[in-house]
């Protein structure tokens, strides 16, 4: 049963990240700074990928800042990142997160999924944290998708896996 759940989890992470990636890829350069609420398109994409990356880690302590996080963890929690990020950087980060899904899901066991999330501010199980992470990615992919549709760009729906 755990193997089955892990395969579904990985497939849905891939589908969510694929839809996010599609939005990033299809965003015309002239709309990269287009506003979604009070944040530009690129910042919504960056925020989404940062937290996907964080919550795919076993804990905050085990999360590793990358070059795309010039100020480390502070880059994630401050309202604004330290600089504007380009489309190519976001596409590379999406691919990194996609690869991280395989590693993150692979090490899960029944006891780890039923255990604590690994993040003190989330008083849920690790299994539920994965579902929260998926909802977060999907929420922001939906925002980016709605924005793109308003500027006559047609992002696609992906039901499972990376397509």
CNS distance restraints for C-alpha pairs under 8 A (distance, minus, plus):
assign (resid   1 and name CA) (resid   5 and name CA) 6.24 0.50 0.50
assign (resid   2 and name CA) (resid   6 and name CA) 6.05 0.50 0.50
assign (resid   2 and name CA) (resid 109 and name CA) 7.00 0.50 0.50
assign (resid   2 and name CA) (resid 110 and name CA) 6.24 0.50 0.50
assign (resid   3 and name CA) (resid   7 and name CA) 6.23 0.50 0.50
assign (resid   4 and name CA) (resid   8 and name CA) 6.41 0.50 0.50
assign (resid   5 and name CA) (resid   9 and name CA) 6.04 0.50 0.50
assign (resid   6 and name CA) (resid  10 and name CA) 6.06 0.50 0.50
assign (resid   6 and name CA) (resid 105 and name CA) 6.10 0.50 0.50
assign (resid   6 and name CA) (resid 106 and name CA) 7.39 0.50 0.50
assign (resid   6 and name CA) (resid 108 and name CA) 7.80 0.50 0.50
assign (resid   7 and name CA) (resid  11 and name CA) 6.11 0.50 0.50
assign (resid   8 and name CA) (resid  12 and name CA) 6.15 0.50 0.50
assign (resid   9 and name CA) (resid  13 and name CA) 6.17 0.50 0.50
assign (resid   9 and name CA) (resid 105 and name CA) 7.44 0.50 0.50
assign (resid   9 and name CA) (resid 130 and name CA) 7.87 0.50 0.50
assign (resid  10 and name CA) (resid  14 and name CA) 6.13 0.50 0.50
assign (resid  10 and name CA) (resid 101 and name CA) 6.39 0.50 0.50
assign (resid  10 and name CA) (resid 102 and name CA) 6.69 0.50 0.50
assign (resid  10 and name CA) (resid 105 and name CA) 6.50 0.50 0.50
assign (resid  10 and name CA) (resid 161 and name CA) 7.69 0.50 0.50
assign (resid  11 and name CA) (resid  15 and name CA) 6.21 0.50 0.50
assign (resid  11 and name CA) (resid 160 and name CA) 5.31 0.50 0.50
assign (resid  11 and name CA) (resid 161 and name CA) 4.45 0.50 0.50
assign (resid  11 and name CA) (resid 162 and name CA) 7.54 0.50 0.50
assign (resid  12 and name CA) (resid  16 and name CA) 6.09 0.50 0.50
assign (resid  12 and name CA) (resid 134 and name CA) 7.52 0.50 0.50
assign (resid  12 and name CA) (resid 159 and name CA) 7.66 0.50 0.50
assign (resid  12 and name CA) (resid 160 and name CA) 5.47 0.50 0.50
assign (resid  12 and name CA) (resid 161 and name CA) 6.32 0.50 0.50
assign (resid  13 and name CA) (resid  17 and name CA) 6.03 0.50 0.50
assign (resid  13 and name CA) (resid  98 and name CA) 7.70 0.50 0.50
assign (resid  13 and name CA) (resid 101 and name CA) 6.94 0.50 0.50
assign (resid  13 and name CA) (resid 134 and name CA) 6.26 0.50 0.50
assign (resid  13 and name CA) (resid 161 and name CA) 7.61 0.50 0.50
assign (resid  14 and name CA) (resid  18 and name CA) 5.81 0.50 0.50
assign (resid  14 and name CA) (resid  98 and name CA) 6.29 0.50 0.50
assign (resid  14 and name CA) (resid 101 and name CA) 7.64 0.50 0.50
assign (resid  14 and name CA) (resid 160 and name CA) 6.97 0.50 0.50
assign (resid  14 and name CA) (resid 161 and name CA) 4.89 0.50 0.50
assign (resid  14 and name CA) (resid 162 and name CA) 4.99 0.50 0.50
assign (resid  15 and name CA) (resid  19 and name CA) 6.22 0.50 0.50
assign (resid  15 and name CA) (resid 158 and name CA) 5.46 0.50 0.50
assign (resid  15 and name CA) (resid 159 and name CA) 6.16 0.50 0.50
assign (resid  15 and name CA) (resid 160 and name CA) 4.82 0.50 0.50
assign (resid  15 and name CA) (resid 161 and name CA) 4.72 0.50 0.50
assign (resid  15 and name CA) (resid 162 and name CA) 5.27 0.50 0.50
assign (resid  15 and name CA) (resid 163 and name CA) 7.56 0.50 0.50
assign (resid  16 and name CA) (resid  20 and name CA) 6.29 0.50 0.50
assign (resid  16 and name CA) (resid 134 and name CA) 6.97 0.50 0.50
assign (resid  16 and name CA) (resid 137 and name CA) 6.30 0.50 0.50
assign (resid  16 and name CA) (resid 138 and name CA) 5.78 0.50 0.50
assign (resid  16 and name CA) (resid 141 and name CA) 7.52 0.50 0.50
assign (resid  16 and name CA) (resid 158 and name CA) 7.48 0.50 0.50
assign (resid  17 and name CA) (resid  21 and name CA) 5.92 0.50 0.50
assign (resid  17 and name CA) (resid  94 and name CA) 6.76 0.50 0.50
assign (resid  17 and name CA) (resid  97 and name CA) 7.87 0.50 0.50
assign (resid  17 and name CA) (resid  98 and name CA) 6.74 0.50 0.50
assign (resid  17 and name CA) (resid 137 and name CA) 7.09 0.50 0.50
assign (resid  17 and name CA) (resid 162 and name CA) 7.71 0.50 0.50
assign (resid  18 and name CA) (resid  22 and name CA) 6.05 0.50 0.50
assign (resid  18 and name CA) (resid 158 and name CA) 7.20 0.50 0.50
assign (resid  18 and name CA) (resid 161 and name CA) 7.82 0.50 0.50
assign (resid  18 and name CA) (resid 162 and name CA) 5.40 0.50 0.50
assign (resid  18 and name CA) (resid 163 and name CA) 6.83 0.50 0.50
assign (resid  19 and name CA) (resid  23 and name CA) 6.35 0.50 0.50
assign (resid  19 and name CA) (resid 141 and name CA) 6.51 0.50 0.50
assign (resid  19 and name CA) (resid 155 and name CA) 7.56 0.50 0.50
assign (resid  19 and name CA) (resid 156 and name CA) 6.68 0.50 0.50
assign (resid  19 and name CA) (resid 157 and name CA) 6.49 0.50 0.50
assign (resid  19 and name CA) (resid 158 and name CA) 6.34 0.50 0.50
assign (resid  20 and name CA) (resid  24 and name CA) 6.35 0.50 0.50
assign (resid  20 and name CA) (resid  45 and name CA) 7.59 0.50 0.50
assign (resid  20 and name CA) (resid  94 and name CA) 7.94 0.50 0.50
assign (resid  20 and name CA) (resid 137 and name CA) 7.50 0.50 0.50
assign (resid  20 and name CA) (resid 138 and name CA) 7.81 0.50 0.50
assign (resid  20 and name CA) (resid 140 and name CA) 7.89 0.50 0.50
assign (resid  20 and name CA) (resid 141 and name CA) 4.91 0.50 0.50
assign (resid  20 and name CA) (resid 144 and name CA) 7.77 0.50 0.50
assign (resid  21 and name CA) (resid  25 and name CA) 6.01 0.50 0.50
assign (resid  21 and name CA) (resid  91 and name CA) 6.37 0.50 0.50
assign (resid  21 and name CA) (resid  94 and name CA) 6.24 0.50 0.50
assign (resid  22 and name CA) (resid  26 and name CA) 5.98 0.50 0.50
assign (resid  22 and name CA) (resid 155 and name CA) 6.33 0.50 0.50
assign (resid  22 and name CA) (resid 156 and name CA) 7.13 0.50 0.50
assign (resid  23 and name CA) (resid  27 and name CA) 6.00 0.50 0.50
assign (resid  23 and name CA) (resid 141 and name CA) 7.18 0.50 0.50
assign (resid  23 and name CA) (resid 144 and name CA) 6.31 0.50 0.50
assign (resid  23 and name CA) (resid 145 and name CA) 6.11 0.50 0.50
assign (resid  23 and name CA) (resid 148 and name CA) 7.43 0.50 0.50
assign (resid  23 and name CA) (resid 155 and name CA) 5.86 0.50 0.50
assign (resid  24 and name CA) (resid  42 and name CA) 7.94 0.50 0.50
assign (resid  24 and name CA) (resid  45 and name CA) 7.21 0.50 0.50
assign (resid  24 and name CA) (resid  87 and name CA) 6.66 0.50 0.50
assign (resid  24 and name CA) (resid  90 and name CA) 7.23 0.50 0.50
assign (resid  24 and name CA) (resid  91 and name CA) 6.91 0.50 0.50
assign (resid  25 and name CA) (resid  87 and name CA) 7.26 0.50 0.50
assign (resid  25 and name CA) (resid  91 and name CA) 7.11 0.50 0.50
assign (resid  26 and name CA) (resid 153 and name CA) 7.16 0.50 0.50
assign (resid  26 and name CA) (resid 155 and name CA) 7.11 0.50 0.50
assign (resid  27 and name CA) (resid  31 and name CA) 6.41 0.50 0.50
assign (resid  27 and name CA) (resid  32 and name CA) 6.36 0.50 0.50
assign (resid  27 and name CA) (resid 148 and name CA) 6.79 0.50 0.50
assign (resid  27 and name CA) (resid 153 and name CA) 7.58 0.50 0.50
assign (resid  28 and name CA) (resid  32 and name CA) 6.51 0.50 0.50
assign (resid  30 and name CA) (resid  34 and name CA) 7.86 0.50 0.50
assign (resid  31 and name CA) (resid  41 and name CA) 7.47 0.50 0.50
assign (resid  32 and name CA) (resid  40 and name CA) 7.12 0.50 0.50
assign (resid  32 and name CA) (resid  41 and name CA) 5.57 0.50 0.50
assign (resid  32 and name CA) (resid  42 and name CA) 5.81 0.50 0.50
assign (resid  32 and name CA) (resid  87 and name CA) 7.89 0.50 0.50
assign (resid  33 and name CA) (resid  40 and name CA) 4.78 0.50 0.50
assign (resid  33 and name CA) (resid  41 and name CA) 5.60 0.50 0.50
assign (resid  33 and name CA) (resid  42 and name CA) 6.43 0.50 0.50
assign (resid  34 and name CA) (resid  40 and name CA) 5.19 0.50 0.50
assign (resid  34 and name CA) (resid  41 and name CA) 5.51 0.50 0.50
assign (resid  35 and name CA) (resid  39 and name CA) 5.44 0.50 0.50
assign (resid  35 and name CA) (resid  40 and name CA) 4.32 0.50 0.50
assign (resid  35 and name CA) (resid  41 and name CA) 5.97 0.50 0.50
assign (resid  36 and name CA) (resid  40 and name CA) 5.81 0.50 0.50
assign (resid  36 and name CA) (resid  41 and name CA) 6.12 0.50 0.50
assign (resid  36 and name CA) (resid  44 and name CA) 7.72 0.50 0.50
assign (resid  36 and name CA) (resid 143 and name CA) 7.25 0.50 0.50
assign (resid  36 and name CA) (resid 144 and name CA) 7.61 0.50 0.50
assign (resid  36 and name CA) (resid 147 and name CA) 7.00 0.50 0.50
assign (resid  39 and name CA) (resid  43 and name CA) 6.19 0.50 0.50
assign (resid  39 and name CA) (resid  44 and name CA) 6.59 0.50 0.50
assign (resid  40 and name CA) (resid  44 and name CA) 6.57 0.50 0.50
assign (resid  41 and name CA) (resid  45 and name CA) 6.45 0.50 0.50
assign (resid  41 and name CA) (resid 144 and name CA) 6.85 0.50 0.50
assign (resid  42 and name CA) (resid  46 and name CA) 6.12 0.50 0.50
assign (resid  42 and name CA) (resid  84 and name CA) 7.66 0.50 0.50
assign (resid  42 and name CA) (resid  85 and name CA) 6.68 0.50 0.50
assign (resid  42 and name CA) (resid  86 and name CA) 7.37 0.50 0.50
assign (resid  42 and name CA) (resid  87 and name CA) 7.43 0.50 0.50
assign (resid  42 and name CA) (resid  90 and name CA) 7.99 0.50 0.50
assign (resid  43 and name CA) (resid  47 and name CA) 5.97 0.50 0.50
assign (resid  43 and name CA) (resid  81 and name CA) 7.84 0.50 0.50
assign (resid  43 and name CA) (resid  84 and name CA) 7.66 0.50 0.50
assign (resid  43 and name CA) (resid  85 and name CA) 7.64 0.50 0.50
assign (resid  44 and name CA) (resid  48 and name CA) 6.13 0.50 0.50
assign (resid  44 and name CA) (resid 140 and name CA) 6.90 0.50 0.50
assign (resid  44 and name CA) (resid 144 and name CA) 7.74 0.50 0.50
assign (resid  45 and name CA) (resid  49 and name CA) 6.28 0.50 0.50
assign (resid  45 and name CA) (resid  90 and name CA) 7.14 0.50 0.50
assign (resid  45 and name CA) (resid 140 and name CA) 7.49 0.50 0.50
assign (resid  45 and name CA) (resid 141 and name CA) 7.96 0.50 0.50
assign (resid  45 and name CA) (resid 144 and name CA) 7.87 0.50 0.50
assign (resid  46 and name CA) (resid  50 and name CA) 6.06 0.50 0.50
assign (resid  46 and name CA) (resid  85 and name CA) 7.61 0.50 0.50
assign (resid  46 and name CA) (resid  90 and name CA) 6.64 0.50 0.50
assign (resid  47 and name CA) (resid  51 and name CA) 6.36 0.50 0.50
assign (resid  47 and name CA) (resid  76 and name CA) 7.06 0.50 0.50
assign (resid  48 and name CA) (resid  52 and name CA) 6.13 0.50 0.50
assign (resid  48 and name CA) (resid 136 and name CA) 7.24 0.50 0.50
assign (resid  48 and name CA) (resid 137 and name CA) 5.91 0.50 0.50
assign (resid  48 and name CA) (resid 140 and name CA) 6.58 0.50 0.50
assign (resid  49 and name CA) (resid  53 and name CA) 6.00 0.50 0.50
assign (resid  49 and name CA) (resid  93 and name CA) 6.94 0.50 0.50
assign (resid  49 and name CA) (resid  94 and name CA) 6.51 0.50 0.50
assign (resid  49 and name CA) (resid  97 and name CA) 7.14 0.50 0.50
assign (resid  49 and name CA) (resid 137 and name CA) 7.74 0.50 0.50
assign (resid  50 and name CA) (resid  54 and name CA) 6.17 0.50 0.50
assign (resid  50 and name CA) (resid  76 and name CA) 6.42 0.50 0.50
assign (resid  51 and name CA) (resid  55 and name CA) 5.97 0.50 0.50
assign (resid  51 and name CA) (resid  76 and name CA) 7.46 0.50 0.50
assign (resid  51 and name CA) (resid 133 and name CA) 7.73 0.50 0.50
assign (resid  52 and name CA) (resid  56 and name CA) 6.08 0.50 0.50
assign (resid  52 and name CA) (resid  97 and name CA) 6.99 0.50 0.50
assign (resid  52 and name CA) (resid 133 and name CA) 6.21 0.50 0.50
assign (resid  52 and name CA) (resid 137 and name CA) 6.90 0.50 0.50
assign (resid  53 and name CA) (resid  57 and name CA) 6.68 0.50 0.50
assign (resid  53 and name CA) (resid  63 and name CA) 7.92 0.50 0.50
assign (resid  53 and name CA) (resid  97 and name CA) 5.78 0.50 0.50
assign (resid  53 and name CA) (resid 100 and name CA) 7.51 0.50 0.50
assign (resid  54 and name CA) (resid  59 and name CA) 7.71 0.50 0.50
assign (resid  54 and name CA) (resid  60 and name CA) 6.86 0.50 0.50
assign (resid  54 and name CA) (resid  63 and name CA) 5.93 0.50 0.50
assign (resid  55 and name CA) (resid  59 and name CA) 7.33 0.50 0.50
assign (resid  55 and name CA) (resid 129 and name CA) 7.45 0.50 0.50
assign (resid  55 and name CA) (resid 130 and name CA) 7.47 0.50 0.50
assign (resid  55 and name CA) (resid 133 and name CA) 6.59 0.50 0.50
assign (resid  56 and name CA) (resid 100 and name CA) 7.00 0.50 0.50
assign (resid  56 and name CA) (resid 101 and name CA) 6.67 0.50 0.50
assign (resid  56 and name CA) (resid 104 and name CA) 5.70 0.50 0.50
assign (resid  56 and name CA) (resid 130 and name CA) 7.66 0.50 0.50
assign (resid  57 and name CA) (resid  62 and name CA) 6.31 0.50 0.50
assign (resid  57 and name CA) (resid  63 and name CA) 5.37 0.50 0.50
assign (resid  57 and name CA) (resid 104 and name CA) 6.70 0.50 0.50
assign (resid  58 and name CA) (resid  62 and name CA) 6.22 0.50 0.50
assign (resid  58 and name CA) (resid  63 and name CA) 7.37 0.50 0.50
assign (resid  58 and name CA) (resid 104 and name CA) 7.70 0.50 0.50
assign (resid  58 and name CA) (resid 117 and name CA) 7.75 0.50 0.50
assign (resid  58 and name CA) (resid 118 and name CA) 5.81 0.50 0.50
assign (resid  59 and name CA) (resid  63 and name CA) 6.30 0.50 0.50
assign (resid  59 and name CA) (resid 117 and name CA) 7.61 0.50 0.50
assign (resid  59 and name CA) (resid 118 and name CA) 4.43 0.50 0.50
assign (resid  59 and name CA) (resid 119 and name CA) 5.65 0.50 0.50
assign (resid  60 and name CA) (resid 118 and name CA) 7.21 0.50 0.50
assign (resid  60 and name CA) (resid 119 and name CA) 6.30 0.50 0.50
assign (resid  65 and name CA) (resid  69 and name CA) 5.72 0.50 0.50
assign (resid  65 and name CA) (resid  72 and name CA) 5.13 0.50 0.50
assign (resid  65 and name CA) (resid  73 and name CA) 6.74 0.50 0.50
assign (resid  66 and name CA) (resid  70 and name CA) 7.61 0.50 0.50
assign (resid  66 and name CA) (resid  72 and name CA) 7.53 0.50 0.50
assign (resid  68 and name CA) (resid  89 and name CA) 7.82 0.50 0.50
assign (resid  69 and name CA) (resid  73 and name CA) 7.29 0.50 0.50
assign (resid  69 and name CA) (resid  75 and name CA) 5.79 0.50 0.50
assign (resid  69 and name CA) (resid  76 and name CA) 7.77 0.50 0.50
assign (resid  70 and name CA) (resid  75 and name CA) 6.92 0.50 0.50
assign (resid  70 and name CA) (resid  82 and name CA) 7.21 0.50 0.50
assign (resid  71 and name CA) (resid  75 and name CA) 5.16 0.50 0.50
assign (resid  71 and name CA) (resid  82 and name CA) 7.43 0.50 0.50
assign (resid  72 and name CA) (resid  76 and name CA) 7.59 0.50 0.50
assign (resid  73 and name CA) (resid  77 and name CA) 6.81 0.50 0.50
assign (resid  74 and name CA) (resid  78 and name CA) 5.94 0.50 0.50
assign (resid  75 and name CA) (resid  80 and name CA) 7.70 0.50 0.50
assign (resid  75 and name CA) (resid  81 and name CA) 5.42 0.50 0.50
assign (resid  75 and name CA) (resid  82 and name CA) 6.77 0.50 0.50
assign (resid  76 and name CA) (resid  81 and name CA) 7.23 0.50 0.50
assign (resid  85 and name CA) (resid  89 and name CA) 6.50 0.50 0.50
assign (resid  85 and name CA) (resid  90 and name CA) 7.15 0.50 0.50
assign (resid  86 and name CA) (resid  90 and name CA) 6.50 0.50 0.50
assign (resid  87 and name CA) (resid  91 and name CA) 6.21 0.50 0.50
assign (resid  88 and name CA) (resid  92 and name CA) 6.21 0.50 0.50
assign (resid  89 and name CA) (resid  93 and name CA) 6.13 0.50 0.50
assign (resid  90 and name CA) (resid  94 and name CA) 6.07 0.50 0.50
assign (resid  91 and name CA) (resid  95 and name CA) 6.33 0.50 0.50
assign (resid  92 and name CA) (resid  96 and name CA) 6.24 0.50 0.50
assign (resid  93 and name CA) (resid  97 and name CA) 6.20 0.50 0.50
assign (resid  94 and name CA) (resid  98 and name CA) 6.14 0.50 0.50
assign (resid  95 and name CA) (resid  99 and name CA) 6.27 0.50 0.50
assign (resid  96 and name CA) (resid 100 and name CA) 6.16 0.50 0.50
assign (resid  97 and name CA) (resid 101 and name CA) 6.25 0.50 0.50
assign (resid  98 and name CA) (resid 102 and name CA) 7.29 0.50 0.50
assign (resid  99 and name CA) (resid 103 and name CA) 7.06 0.50 0.50
assign (resid 100 and name CA) (resid 104 and name CA) 5.96 0.50 0.50
assign (resid 101 and name CA) (resid 105 and name CA) 5.93 0.50 0.50
assign (resid 102 and name CA) (resid 106 and name CA) 5.90 0.50 0.50
assign (resid 103 and name CA) (resid 107 and name CA) 6.57 0.50 0.50
assign (resid 104 and name CA) (resid 108 and name CA) 6.99 0.50 0.50
assign (resid 108 and name CA) (resid 112 and name CA) 5.74 0.50 0.50
assign (resid 108 and name CA) (resid 113 and name CA) 6.32 0.50 0.50
assign (resid 109 and name CA) (resid 113 and name CA) 6.07 0.50 0.50
assign (resid 110 and name CA) (resid 114 and name CA) 6.17 0.50 0.50
assign (resid 111 and name CA) (resid 115 and name CA) 5.87 0.50 0.50
assign (resid 112 and name CA) (resid 116 and name CA) 7.52 0.50 0.50
assign (resid 112 and name CA) (resid 126 and name CA) 6.51 0.50 0.50
assign (resid 112 and name CA) (resid 127 and name CA) 7.86 0.50 0.50
assign (resid 113 and name CA) (resid 125 and name CA) 6.35 0.50 0.50
assign (resid 113 and name CA) (resid 126 and name CA) 4.72 0.50 0.50
assign (resid 113 and name CA) (resid 127 and name CA) 4.37 0.50 0.50
assign (resid 113 and name CA) (resid 128 and name CA) 7.85 0.50 0.50
assign (resid 114 and name CA) (resid 125 and name CA) 5.41 0.50 0.50
assign (resid 114 and name CA) (resid 126 and name CA) 6.23 0.50 0.50
assign (resid 114 and name CA) (resid 127 and name CA) 6.26 0.50 0.50
assign (resid 115 and name CA) (resid 125 and name CA) 5.21 0.50 0.50
assign (resid 115 and name CA) (resid 126 and name CA) 5.85 0.50 0.50
assign (resid 115 and name CA) (resid 127 and name CA) 7.97 0.50 0.50
assign (resid 116 and name CA) (resid 123 and name CA) 7.19 0.50 0.50
assign (resid 116 and name CA) (resid 124 and name CA) 6.21 0.50 0.50
assign (resid 116 and name CA) (resid 125 and name CA) 4.57 0.50 0.50
assign (resid 116 and name CA) (resid 126 and name CA) 5.49 0.50 0.50
assign (resid 117 and name CA) (resid 122 and name CA) 6.44 0.50 0.50
assign (resid 117 and name CA) (resid 123 and name CA) 6.91 0.50 0.50
assign (resid 117 and name CA) (resid 124 and name CA) 5.70 0.50 0.50
assign (resid 117 and name CA) (resid 125 and name CA) 4.78 0.50 0.50
assign (resid 117 and name CA) (resid 126 and name CA) 3.92 0.50 0.50
assign (resid 117 and name CA) (resid 127 and name CA) 7.53 0.50 0.50
assign (resid 117 and name CA) (resid 128 and name CA) 7.73 0.50 0.50
assign (resid 117 and name CA) (resid 129 and name CA) 5.95 0.50 0.50
assign (resid 118 and name CA) (resid 122 and name CA) 7.92 0.50 0.50
assign (resid 118 and name CA) (resid 126 and name CA) 7.03 0.50 0.50
assign (resid 119 and name CA) (resid 123 and name CA) 7.73 0.50 0.50
assign (resid 122 and name CA) (resid 129 and name CA) 7.61 0.50 0.50
assign (resid 124 and name CA) (resid 128 and name CA) 6.10 0.50 0.50
assign (resid 124 and name CA) (resid 129 and name CA) 6.50 0.50 0.50
assign (resid 125 and name CA) (resid 129 and name CA) 6.23 0.50 0.50
assign (resid 126 and name CA) (resid 130 and name CA) 6.42 0.50 0.50
assign (resid 127 and name CA) (resid 131 and name CA) 6.80 0.50 0.50
assign (resid 128 and name CA) (resid 132 and name CA) 6.25 0.50 0.50
assign (resid 129 and name CA) (resid 133 and name CA) 6.05 0.50 0.50
assign (resid 130 and name CA) (resid 134 and name CA) 6.23 0.50 0.50
assign (resid 131 and name CA) (resid 135 and name CA) 6.19 0.50 0.50
assign (resid 132 and name CA) (resid 136 and name CA) 6.14 0.50 0.50
assign (resid 133 and name CA) (resid 137 and name CA) 6.28 0.50 0.50
assign (resid 134 and name CA) (resid 138 and name CA) 6.11 0.50 0.50
assign (resid 135 and name CA) (resid 139 and name CA) 5.88 0.50 0.50
assign (resid 136 and name CA) (resid 140 and name CA) 6.41 0.50 0.50
assign (resid 137 and name CA) (resid 141 and name CA) 6.05 0.50 0.50
assign (resid 138 and name CA) (resid 142 and name CA) 5.97 0.50 0.50
assign (resid 139 and name CA) (resid 143 and name CA) 6.51 0.50 0.50
assign (resid 140 and name CA) (resid 144 and name CA) 6.21 0.50 0.50
assign (resid 141 and name CA) (resid 145 and name CA) 5.94 0.50 0.50
assign (resid 142 and name CA) (resid 146 and name CA) 6.04 0.50 0.50
assign (resid 143 and name CA) (resid 147 and name CA) 6.23 0.50 0.50
assign (resid 144 and name CA) (resid 148 and name CA) 6.21 0.50 0.50
assign (resid 145 and name CA) (resid 149 and name CA) 6.21 0.50 0.50
assign (resid 145 and name CA) (resid 154 and name CA) 7.82 0.50 0.50
assign (resid 145 and name CA) (resid 155 and name CA) 6.00 0.50 0.50
assign (resid 146 and name CA) (resid 150 and name CA) 6.42 0.50 0.50
assign (resid 147 and name CA) (resid 151 and name CA) 6.75 0.50 0.50
assign (resid 148 and name CA) (resid 152 and name CA) 6.30 0.50 0.50
assign (resid 148 and name CA) (resid 153 and name CA) 5.04 0.50 0.50
assign (resid 148 and name CA) (resid 154 and name CA) 6.74 0.50 0.50
assign (resid 148 and name CA) (resid 155 and name CA) 7.15 0.50 0.50
assign (resid 149 and name CA) (resid 153 and name CA) 5.08 0.50 0.50
assign (resid 149 and name CA) (resid 154 and name CA) 5.71 0.50 0.50
assign (resid 149 and name CA) (resid 155 and name CA) 7.40 0.50 0.50
assign (resid 158 and name CA) (resid 162 and name CA) 7.65 0.50 0.50
assign (resid 158 and name CA) (resid 163 and name CA) 7.04 0.50 0.50
